[in-house]
């Protein structure tokens, strides 16, 4: 078994963490079991034996305590329902008996868990038939996590923390407040924050439920490098684990490297199966089924080992057992010239309508000249559409700028072949910031690529904006510090009102601002470096009116760097399940 960037993590050190009392002792990690496919590898954050790691999970139980409690109550409710049915079937039935629909049963809220990707790593020495090996990405690379947790309606910060995937603590955001007490007056909204925390591996931002409501929290990981093959900017939100994930935008053709990282923060093993879709249809790949991801570990899969030479590749990852987070580290090298790096994250599940915001398109004439050069065909903005079903999808694509809808070259209607991935070029669109909406009568998944840099002899960069969910109320949108940062909101149809309230590094939630967005337009709001002499590290975003969508757009002044982070769905609150009586 090799040793890579997830092994040998240096001891955690104290950082600028508001509302924190310092890290507590955490469990030791363990090496993951050997992979089952010859092009995969497991990565764990330590070297203790498995028994020590499982013991560590008990000490780390705060990250999953609420979820386990919710599942336990669900089992009790269903068992009670079964007992009622059995008792009713054994007793005499009157002629006037009737079936009663059981009401919804509340399930205790679980913890809010977000898995943040680790640093980009340079893949090396990986011929087919060996495990992936990674080397340091560059001398200037920095990987930082920013995050925030909001207080409850009673003004209490829920217990929250940032830890390594194996449970070793990195920073305590807020201690467990104990039993909540009733407030005499509406308290001011507060935030516990973790600011600019340097990380060297996958990390987990978790917040406990409080008052039987899921905590409202959010985080973002940002990677920057100004030298090396992986120079550029890449960012990804801290992702809620799931058992069903769709990722669009991978590329395994010459000079392109795609590594799928599957992370399991739960205490239950996950068995992941991958469905792969390319430009020519479904790809049957030996070794894409039954991939075991042990608790507290990350498993890396070199996608070229499953689907080599694929310029358009989409992944459907399904996990049996524990939920996982999935992210594809995608990088480009054109000869000796770096072509950028990005983290491709899951987007919305296949549906008949997909919306992506935060597209910053460059000058079309200069872009046309660039992509005409050999090796630069993917250096322009584009939309990729993955149709999982057998039926073709006739997709209508619309672009919305600050001043309304813009025509798409070619008419905006394309036919995407069933069971494959179709790319639609956006190279002829006028320069500016956009929201793109695509609709069809057949379900599909989608993501949009944006690029930066117009010189063939210089470094370029790219980013993928995944399709996202409609904005609701009280999203915590963390933003990296430094560089040019923008909130991009799109309202494809109908008017929407967006309120955005800054969260600063001192843990204060500042005065809210609002944007009234006309239907069929995109609004772009520049994020200031500071508010009231404190650095801005996030926003509380809420939307009302018609459907609106949001993305954080990241750039670096004077450099060809770009990143995009879609606004994640808000906290679920208290969940309910329907209990049906029957047999």
N, C-alpha and C positions, 0 to 999 in steps of 0.2 A: 504494500500500500504506500502510495506516495505521500509526501508532506507538502501542503500548499498553503495559500493565504489564509485559510480558515484554521490552520493549526498553529499552535504556539502563540496565541493571542497575548500581548503584553499585559501586565496587570493594569486594572482600571485606575485612573487617577481622577482627582476632584476637578470639576469644571464649574463654570458659572451657571448654576441651576437655581432659579428662583423658587421660593417656597419649599426648599428642600432641607433635610437635616443630615445629609451625607449617606453614602451607600452602606448597605449592610452586607454581612458575609453571605456568600452564595455558594452553591454546590460546585463541585468539580465537574468538568465535562468528560466526554468519553469519545473514543474513536468509533466511527460508524462501522457497521459490518461491511464486508466486501461486497462489491456490486455484482449484479446478476448478468449484466451485459458488458461485453468487453470494451465498449466505448463510454462507459459511465464510471463515476467515482463517487464515494460518500465522503462527506467532510463533517467533522465534529470539532467543537471548540475546545478540546482538552484531551487528556490521555488517561483518565481514571477508568477503572473497570465498569462494566455495565451496571453492576449492583450499586456502585457509588453514584452513578449518574441517576438511576431511578430514585435513590434516596434523595438526591438533589432536587428532583422534581417535586417531592413532597414539601421541601422547604420553599419551593417556588410556586406553591399552589395558588397564590393570589391571582396569577394570570389566568387560571382556568376555573377557579372555585365557583364563580357565578354560573358559568356554563354547565358544569357538572351538576350543580344544584338544580338548575332549570331542567335538565334531562331527567333527574331523579323525580322531581315533581310531576313531569309529564308521564313517566312510567306509573306513578301512583294514581294519577287521574285516569289513565287508560285501564289500569287494573280494576279500579273502583267501578268504572263503566261496565267492564266485563262481568263483574259480580252482580250488578243490577240486572243485566240482561239474563244471566243464568237464573236468578231468583224469579224474575218475571215469567220465564218460560216454564218453571216448575209449578207455579201457582195456577189456580183456576182462572180462566179468562171469561170475563163477562161480555155480554153481547154489546155493551156500550163502550168497550175499551177502545182506546185510540193511541196512536203513536205520538209521543212528545219529542220535539226537537230540543236537545240539550243546548244550553247557552254556551257561549265561548268561555273557556277556562283560562285564567291568567297563569302564565308561566313566569317564575322568578327571573328577573333580568340577569344576564351574564356580564362578564367583563368585556370591555372594549379592548381588543387586541389588534395591533398593527405591526406587521413584519416589514422592517426596513432592509432593503438590499445591502450587501456589503460592497466594498470597493471594486471597481473594474480591475480585472487581472489579465495580464498578457498570457495568452495560450501559447505554449511552446512544447516541442518534442512530443507531438501527439499523432503519430501515424496510426492508421486503422489497426486495431488489435491491442492498443495500450490504454491505460487510464489517462485522463487529462492531467497535465502538469501546468502549473502556473508560475509566473515570475513577477517580480515587482514591475508595476506599470510605468513609472517614471520617477525622476528625482523630485519633481515639483508637485506630485499628485496630492490632493487633499480630499478626504471623505468626511463630511460633517452631517450631523443630524440636528434638526430643529423640530421642536414639537410643543404642543400646548394642550392642557386639560382644563375645561371650564368648571366653575363651581356649580353646585346644585341651586335649586330655587331657594334653598335655605341659606345660601351663601357659604356652603361648606365645600372644600376641595376634596374630591374622592381620593382614596389611596391610589397612588400611581407611581410609575417608575420606568426607567429605561434600563434594559438588561441585554446581555448577550443571548443568543439563541439557546445556549445550553443552560441559561439561568443565572450565570454570573452577573452580579449587579454592576451597572455602569453609573447610574445616577438615580437618586430618589427624588421624585418630583414633589410628592406630598405623602405624609403618613396617613394610616388608616384613621379616620376621624371618630370612629366608634359609632354609637347610636345617635342618629340625627335628632336635633331638638327643634321645636317650632320657633320660627323667627317672629319677633314682635312687630317688625316692619319689613317691607320688601328690601332685601339686602342688595348691595351693589354687586354686579357680576365681576368675579375675579378669575384669574388664570394661574395655574401652575405651569411653569415653562422649563424646557431644557434648551439651552442656547449654544449653538456652535460646538456640539459635543463631538470630538474626533472619535471615529470608530475604525476598526481594522477587520471587522467581520460582520456578518448578518446580526442585526439587533432587533429587539422587540420593545415597542412602546405599549404599555398596558395600563388600564385604569379600571378600578373595581366599580361595580354597581353601587349606587347609593340611593337609599329611599326607594328600593325596588325599581329604579330607573337606570338604564344603561348610561354610563358616563359619556359626555361629549368630548371627543379628543381627536387630534390629528397630528401627523408628523410628516416630514419630508427628508430624504437623504439626497445630498448633492455631491457630485464628484467633479473636480476640475483638475486639469493638468495642462501645462504649457510646453511640455517636451515629450518625447517618446512616441511610440506608435499609437498609443491611446490618448493622445492629447485632444482636448476639447472639453465640452461641458455635458454632463448627463445628470438627470435628476429623476427621482421616482417617489411617489407618495408611499407612506408606510401602509401596507396592504392588509386588509382583513382576510384571513385565510378562508378558503372555500373548498368544496368538493367538486366544483365544476367551473372550469376556467377556459376562456378563449383568448388567444394571443395572435395578433395579425401584424405582419411586417418583417418576419425573419428572412435572411438571405444567406445561402450557403454556396454561392457561386465563387469564382476565382477572386481572391483578394478580400473576401468577406468571411467573417468568423461569427458564428452564432452559438452561444452556450446557454442552454436552458438550466436555470437553477431552481430546484424545488426545495422549499424549506418547511419543516414541520415543527411548530412551536407547541404542539399539544403533547399529552402524555400517552397518546395512542399511536401505534405504528400506522403509516399510510402506505397503501399500495396503489400506485399511479399507473394509469394506462394512457397512452398518447394516440390520438388520431391526427394524421398529418395530411394536409391538403396543399397541392402545388398547382402550377399553371396548367398542367396537363391532366389533373384529376387527383383522386385519392391515391396516396402513396402507401403501399404495403411494406412496412419496415420491420424485419425481424429484430427483436430486442426492444420493441416499443411498448410491450405489455408487462404488467406485473413488476413495476419498478418499486422496490421497497425503500421508503424514506423513514428511517428510525426517528423516534422522538428526540427533539433537540438537535437535529442535524440538518445539513443541506446536502442535497445530491445534485451533481452537475452532469449534464448530458450534452455532449458535443453533437449538435444537430446534423453536421456534415456526415457523421457516422451512420445516421438513420436515413437522411435524404440529401445526398451530395448533389452539387450543381444545380440547386434550386434558387432562382432569383426572386421568386415570390413563394413564400412558405407561411402557412398558418397552422397553428397548433391548438387542438382541443384536448385539454388535460382533465382527466376524471380520476378522482381519488376515492378509494374504498377505505374506510377506517377514518383516521384523523384527517381533518382539513389541512390544506397546504397553501402556501403562497408560491406563485410562479413568476419569474422574471427572466427575460432573455437578454443577456449581454450581447449586443450587436456592435461590431466594429468593422471599419473599412480601411484597407491599405492598398493604395494604387501605386504599385511599384515600391518606391521608397518614400512616397508622400502620404502622410496620414490623411484619411478621409473622414474621420470622426468616430464617435462612440455614443451609444445610447442604451438605456434600459427600456426594453419593450415590456409593458405591463398589460395585464388583462383589461379588456374593454367590456362593454355591455354584451350580454348574451345575444345570440341571433334573434332578430326581430325584423318586422317589415319596415321599420324606420330607425335610422341611426344618425346621430348628430355629433360632430366634432368641432370644437372651437379652438382658438389660439393658433391659427395658421398665419404665419408671417411670410408672405411670398415676395421674392426678390424681383428685380427688374427683368421683364420677360425677354428683351432683346439680348441682354448679357447672358441670361440663363440658356437661351437657345444656342448661343455660340459655345458655351461651356459643354453642354451635353452632346454636342456634335463631335467632341474629341473622344478618342478611344478610352474606354474605361470609366467614362463619366455619365453613363446613361441614367444612373440612379442619383445624380446630383441635382435633381429638380423636384419640386413639389408634386405629389401624386396622391391619389386615393386608391387604397386596395380594398377589394370586396371579396369576401370568402363566403361561398354558398354551400352549406353542408349537405343539403338535400339533393335529390337527383334532378329536380326540375330547374330549368334555366330561370334566372331572375331578370326581368326588365326593370332597370333601376333608373330613376329620375334624380339627377344631382343638381342642387341649387347652392349658389355661393352668395353670402351676405356680407357686405362691407359696412363701414361706418355710414355711408350715404345710400344704402339700399342694395338690392340684388344686382349682381353682375353676371353677364352672360358667360357661359362656359364654352370654350372653343370646341366645336364639333356638335353643339346643340344640347348637351347635358343629359341625353338619354342613351344608355348603353345596355347591352345584353351580357349578363354575367353567366357563364356556363355553370350548370349544376355540378356540385362535387369538386369544385376547383376554385382557384384564386384569380381574379381579374384586376389589372391595374389600369387606372384612368389618369392620364397625365394632366397636371394643372399648370404646365409650363407656360402657356400663353396668357394666363390671367394677369391683369395689371397688378403692379406692386401694391402691397398694403396688408392689413390684418383682416382676417376673414373667419366666418363660421360656415361650415359646409354641412348641408343636410341631404341625406339620401333616403329614398323611399321606394318600395316595391311591393308587389302582392305576394312575394316569396321571402321567407326569412333569410337574413344574411348577417354576417359580422363584418365590421369595417374598422379601418384606422387610416389616418392621413399623415403623410410624410412632409416635413418642411426641411429646408436646407439653408446653409449659410456659406458664403465664400464663392467668389466668381473667377478666381485665378487657378488655372490648371497646374501651375508650378508652386502653389502655396497650399497650406493646410485648409481643409474644409470641414464642416461638421453637419450633422443632421439630427433630427428628433422626430419621434412618432407621437402623434396625438391620438389616443384611443377614443372610440365612441364612449360617451359618458351618459349618466342618468340625469334626468331632469332635476334642477335645483329645488330644494325644499327649504326647510327652516333650520337655522343654527348649524351650518357646516363650519367646522374648524379647518381653515385653509392655511397651513404652514407654508412659509416662503423662505428660501435660503437667503442668507445675508450676503451683500456685496453684488456688484454687477447691476445690470439693468433688469428690473422686474416689472411685470405688467399683469394686471388682472384683465382677462378678456372674457366678456360676456356676450352671448348671442341669443337673440329671440327670433327664431325663424318665422313664426306666425303669431300675430297678436302682440299687444303691448305687455311688458313686464317691468316690475319695479324691483331693483336689487338694493338691499342695504348691506354695507360692508363696514365693519367696525374693527379698527386696528387693535392688535394685541402686541404690546411692547415687551422688551426683554426683562423689565422690572416686574412683570406679572400683572400689569394693569390693563384693563379693557377700556379703551379710550372712547371718545365721542364718535357716534356713528355718522356715516355719510350715506347718500342715496343716489342711485342712477336710474332715471326713467328711460327705458329702452323701447323705442318704437318697433313695431313688428317688422320683420324682414331686415333688421340692421344688427350691427355688432358694435359694442362699446369697449373702449380700451382705456384703462385707468393705470397710470404710472404709480408704482409703489414708492413712497419716499423712503430715504434712508433712516430717518428718525421722526418721531412724534414726541413733542414735549421733552426733548433731549434724551430720549431712550430709543434704542434701535427697534425697528419694526420687524417682528419675526412671524407674523401671521395676521389673519382676519377671521372674524365671525361673519359668515355670509348667509343671508336669508333672501328668499325670492317670493314674490306674490304676483298674482295676475296670470297671464298666459305662460306657456312653457319657456324656460330659459335654461341655458347651459353655460358652464364656466371652465376656464383653464388658466393656470399660471404660466405665463410665457417668460423665459429666462434668456438673457443675452449678455455679452460682455463687450463693453465699449472698446473699439479698436481691434477686436479679435473676431474671427469667424466662428464664434461659439453660439450654440443655441440649445435650449431644452424646453420641454413642455410637460406640465403635470396637470392632469384633469382633476377637477374638484370631485372628491369621493362622496358617496352617499352619506347622509347624516346618521346620527345614532338612531337605533331602532326603537328606543324607549322600552315600554313594557310589552312583551309579546303575548299574543293570545293564540290558543289552538282550539279548533272545533272538535268536540267530542260527540260522536254519533253513536246512538244506542241501536244495536241490531245484531243479527247473526246470519 
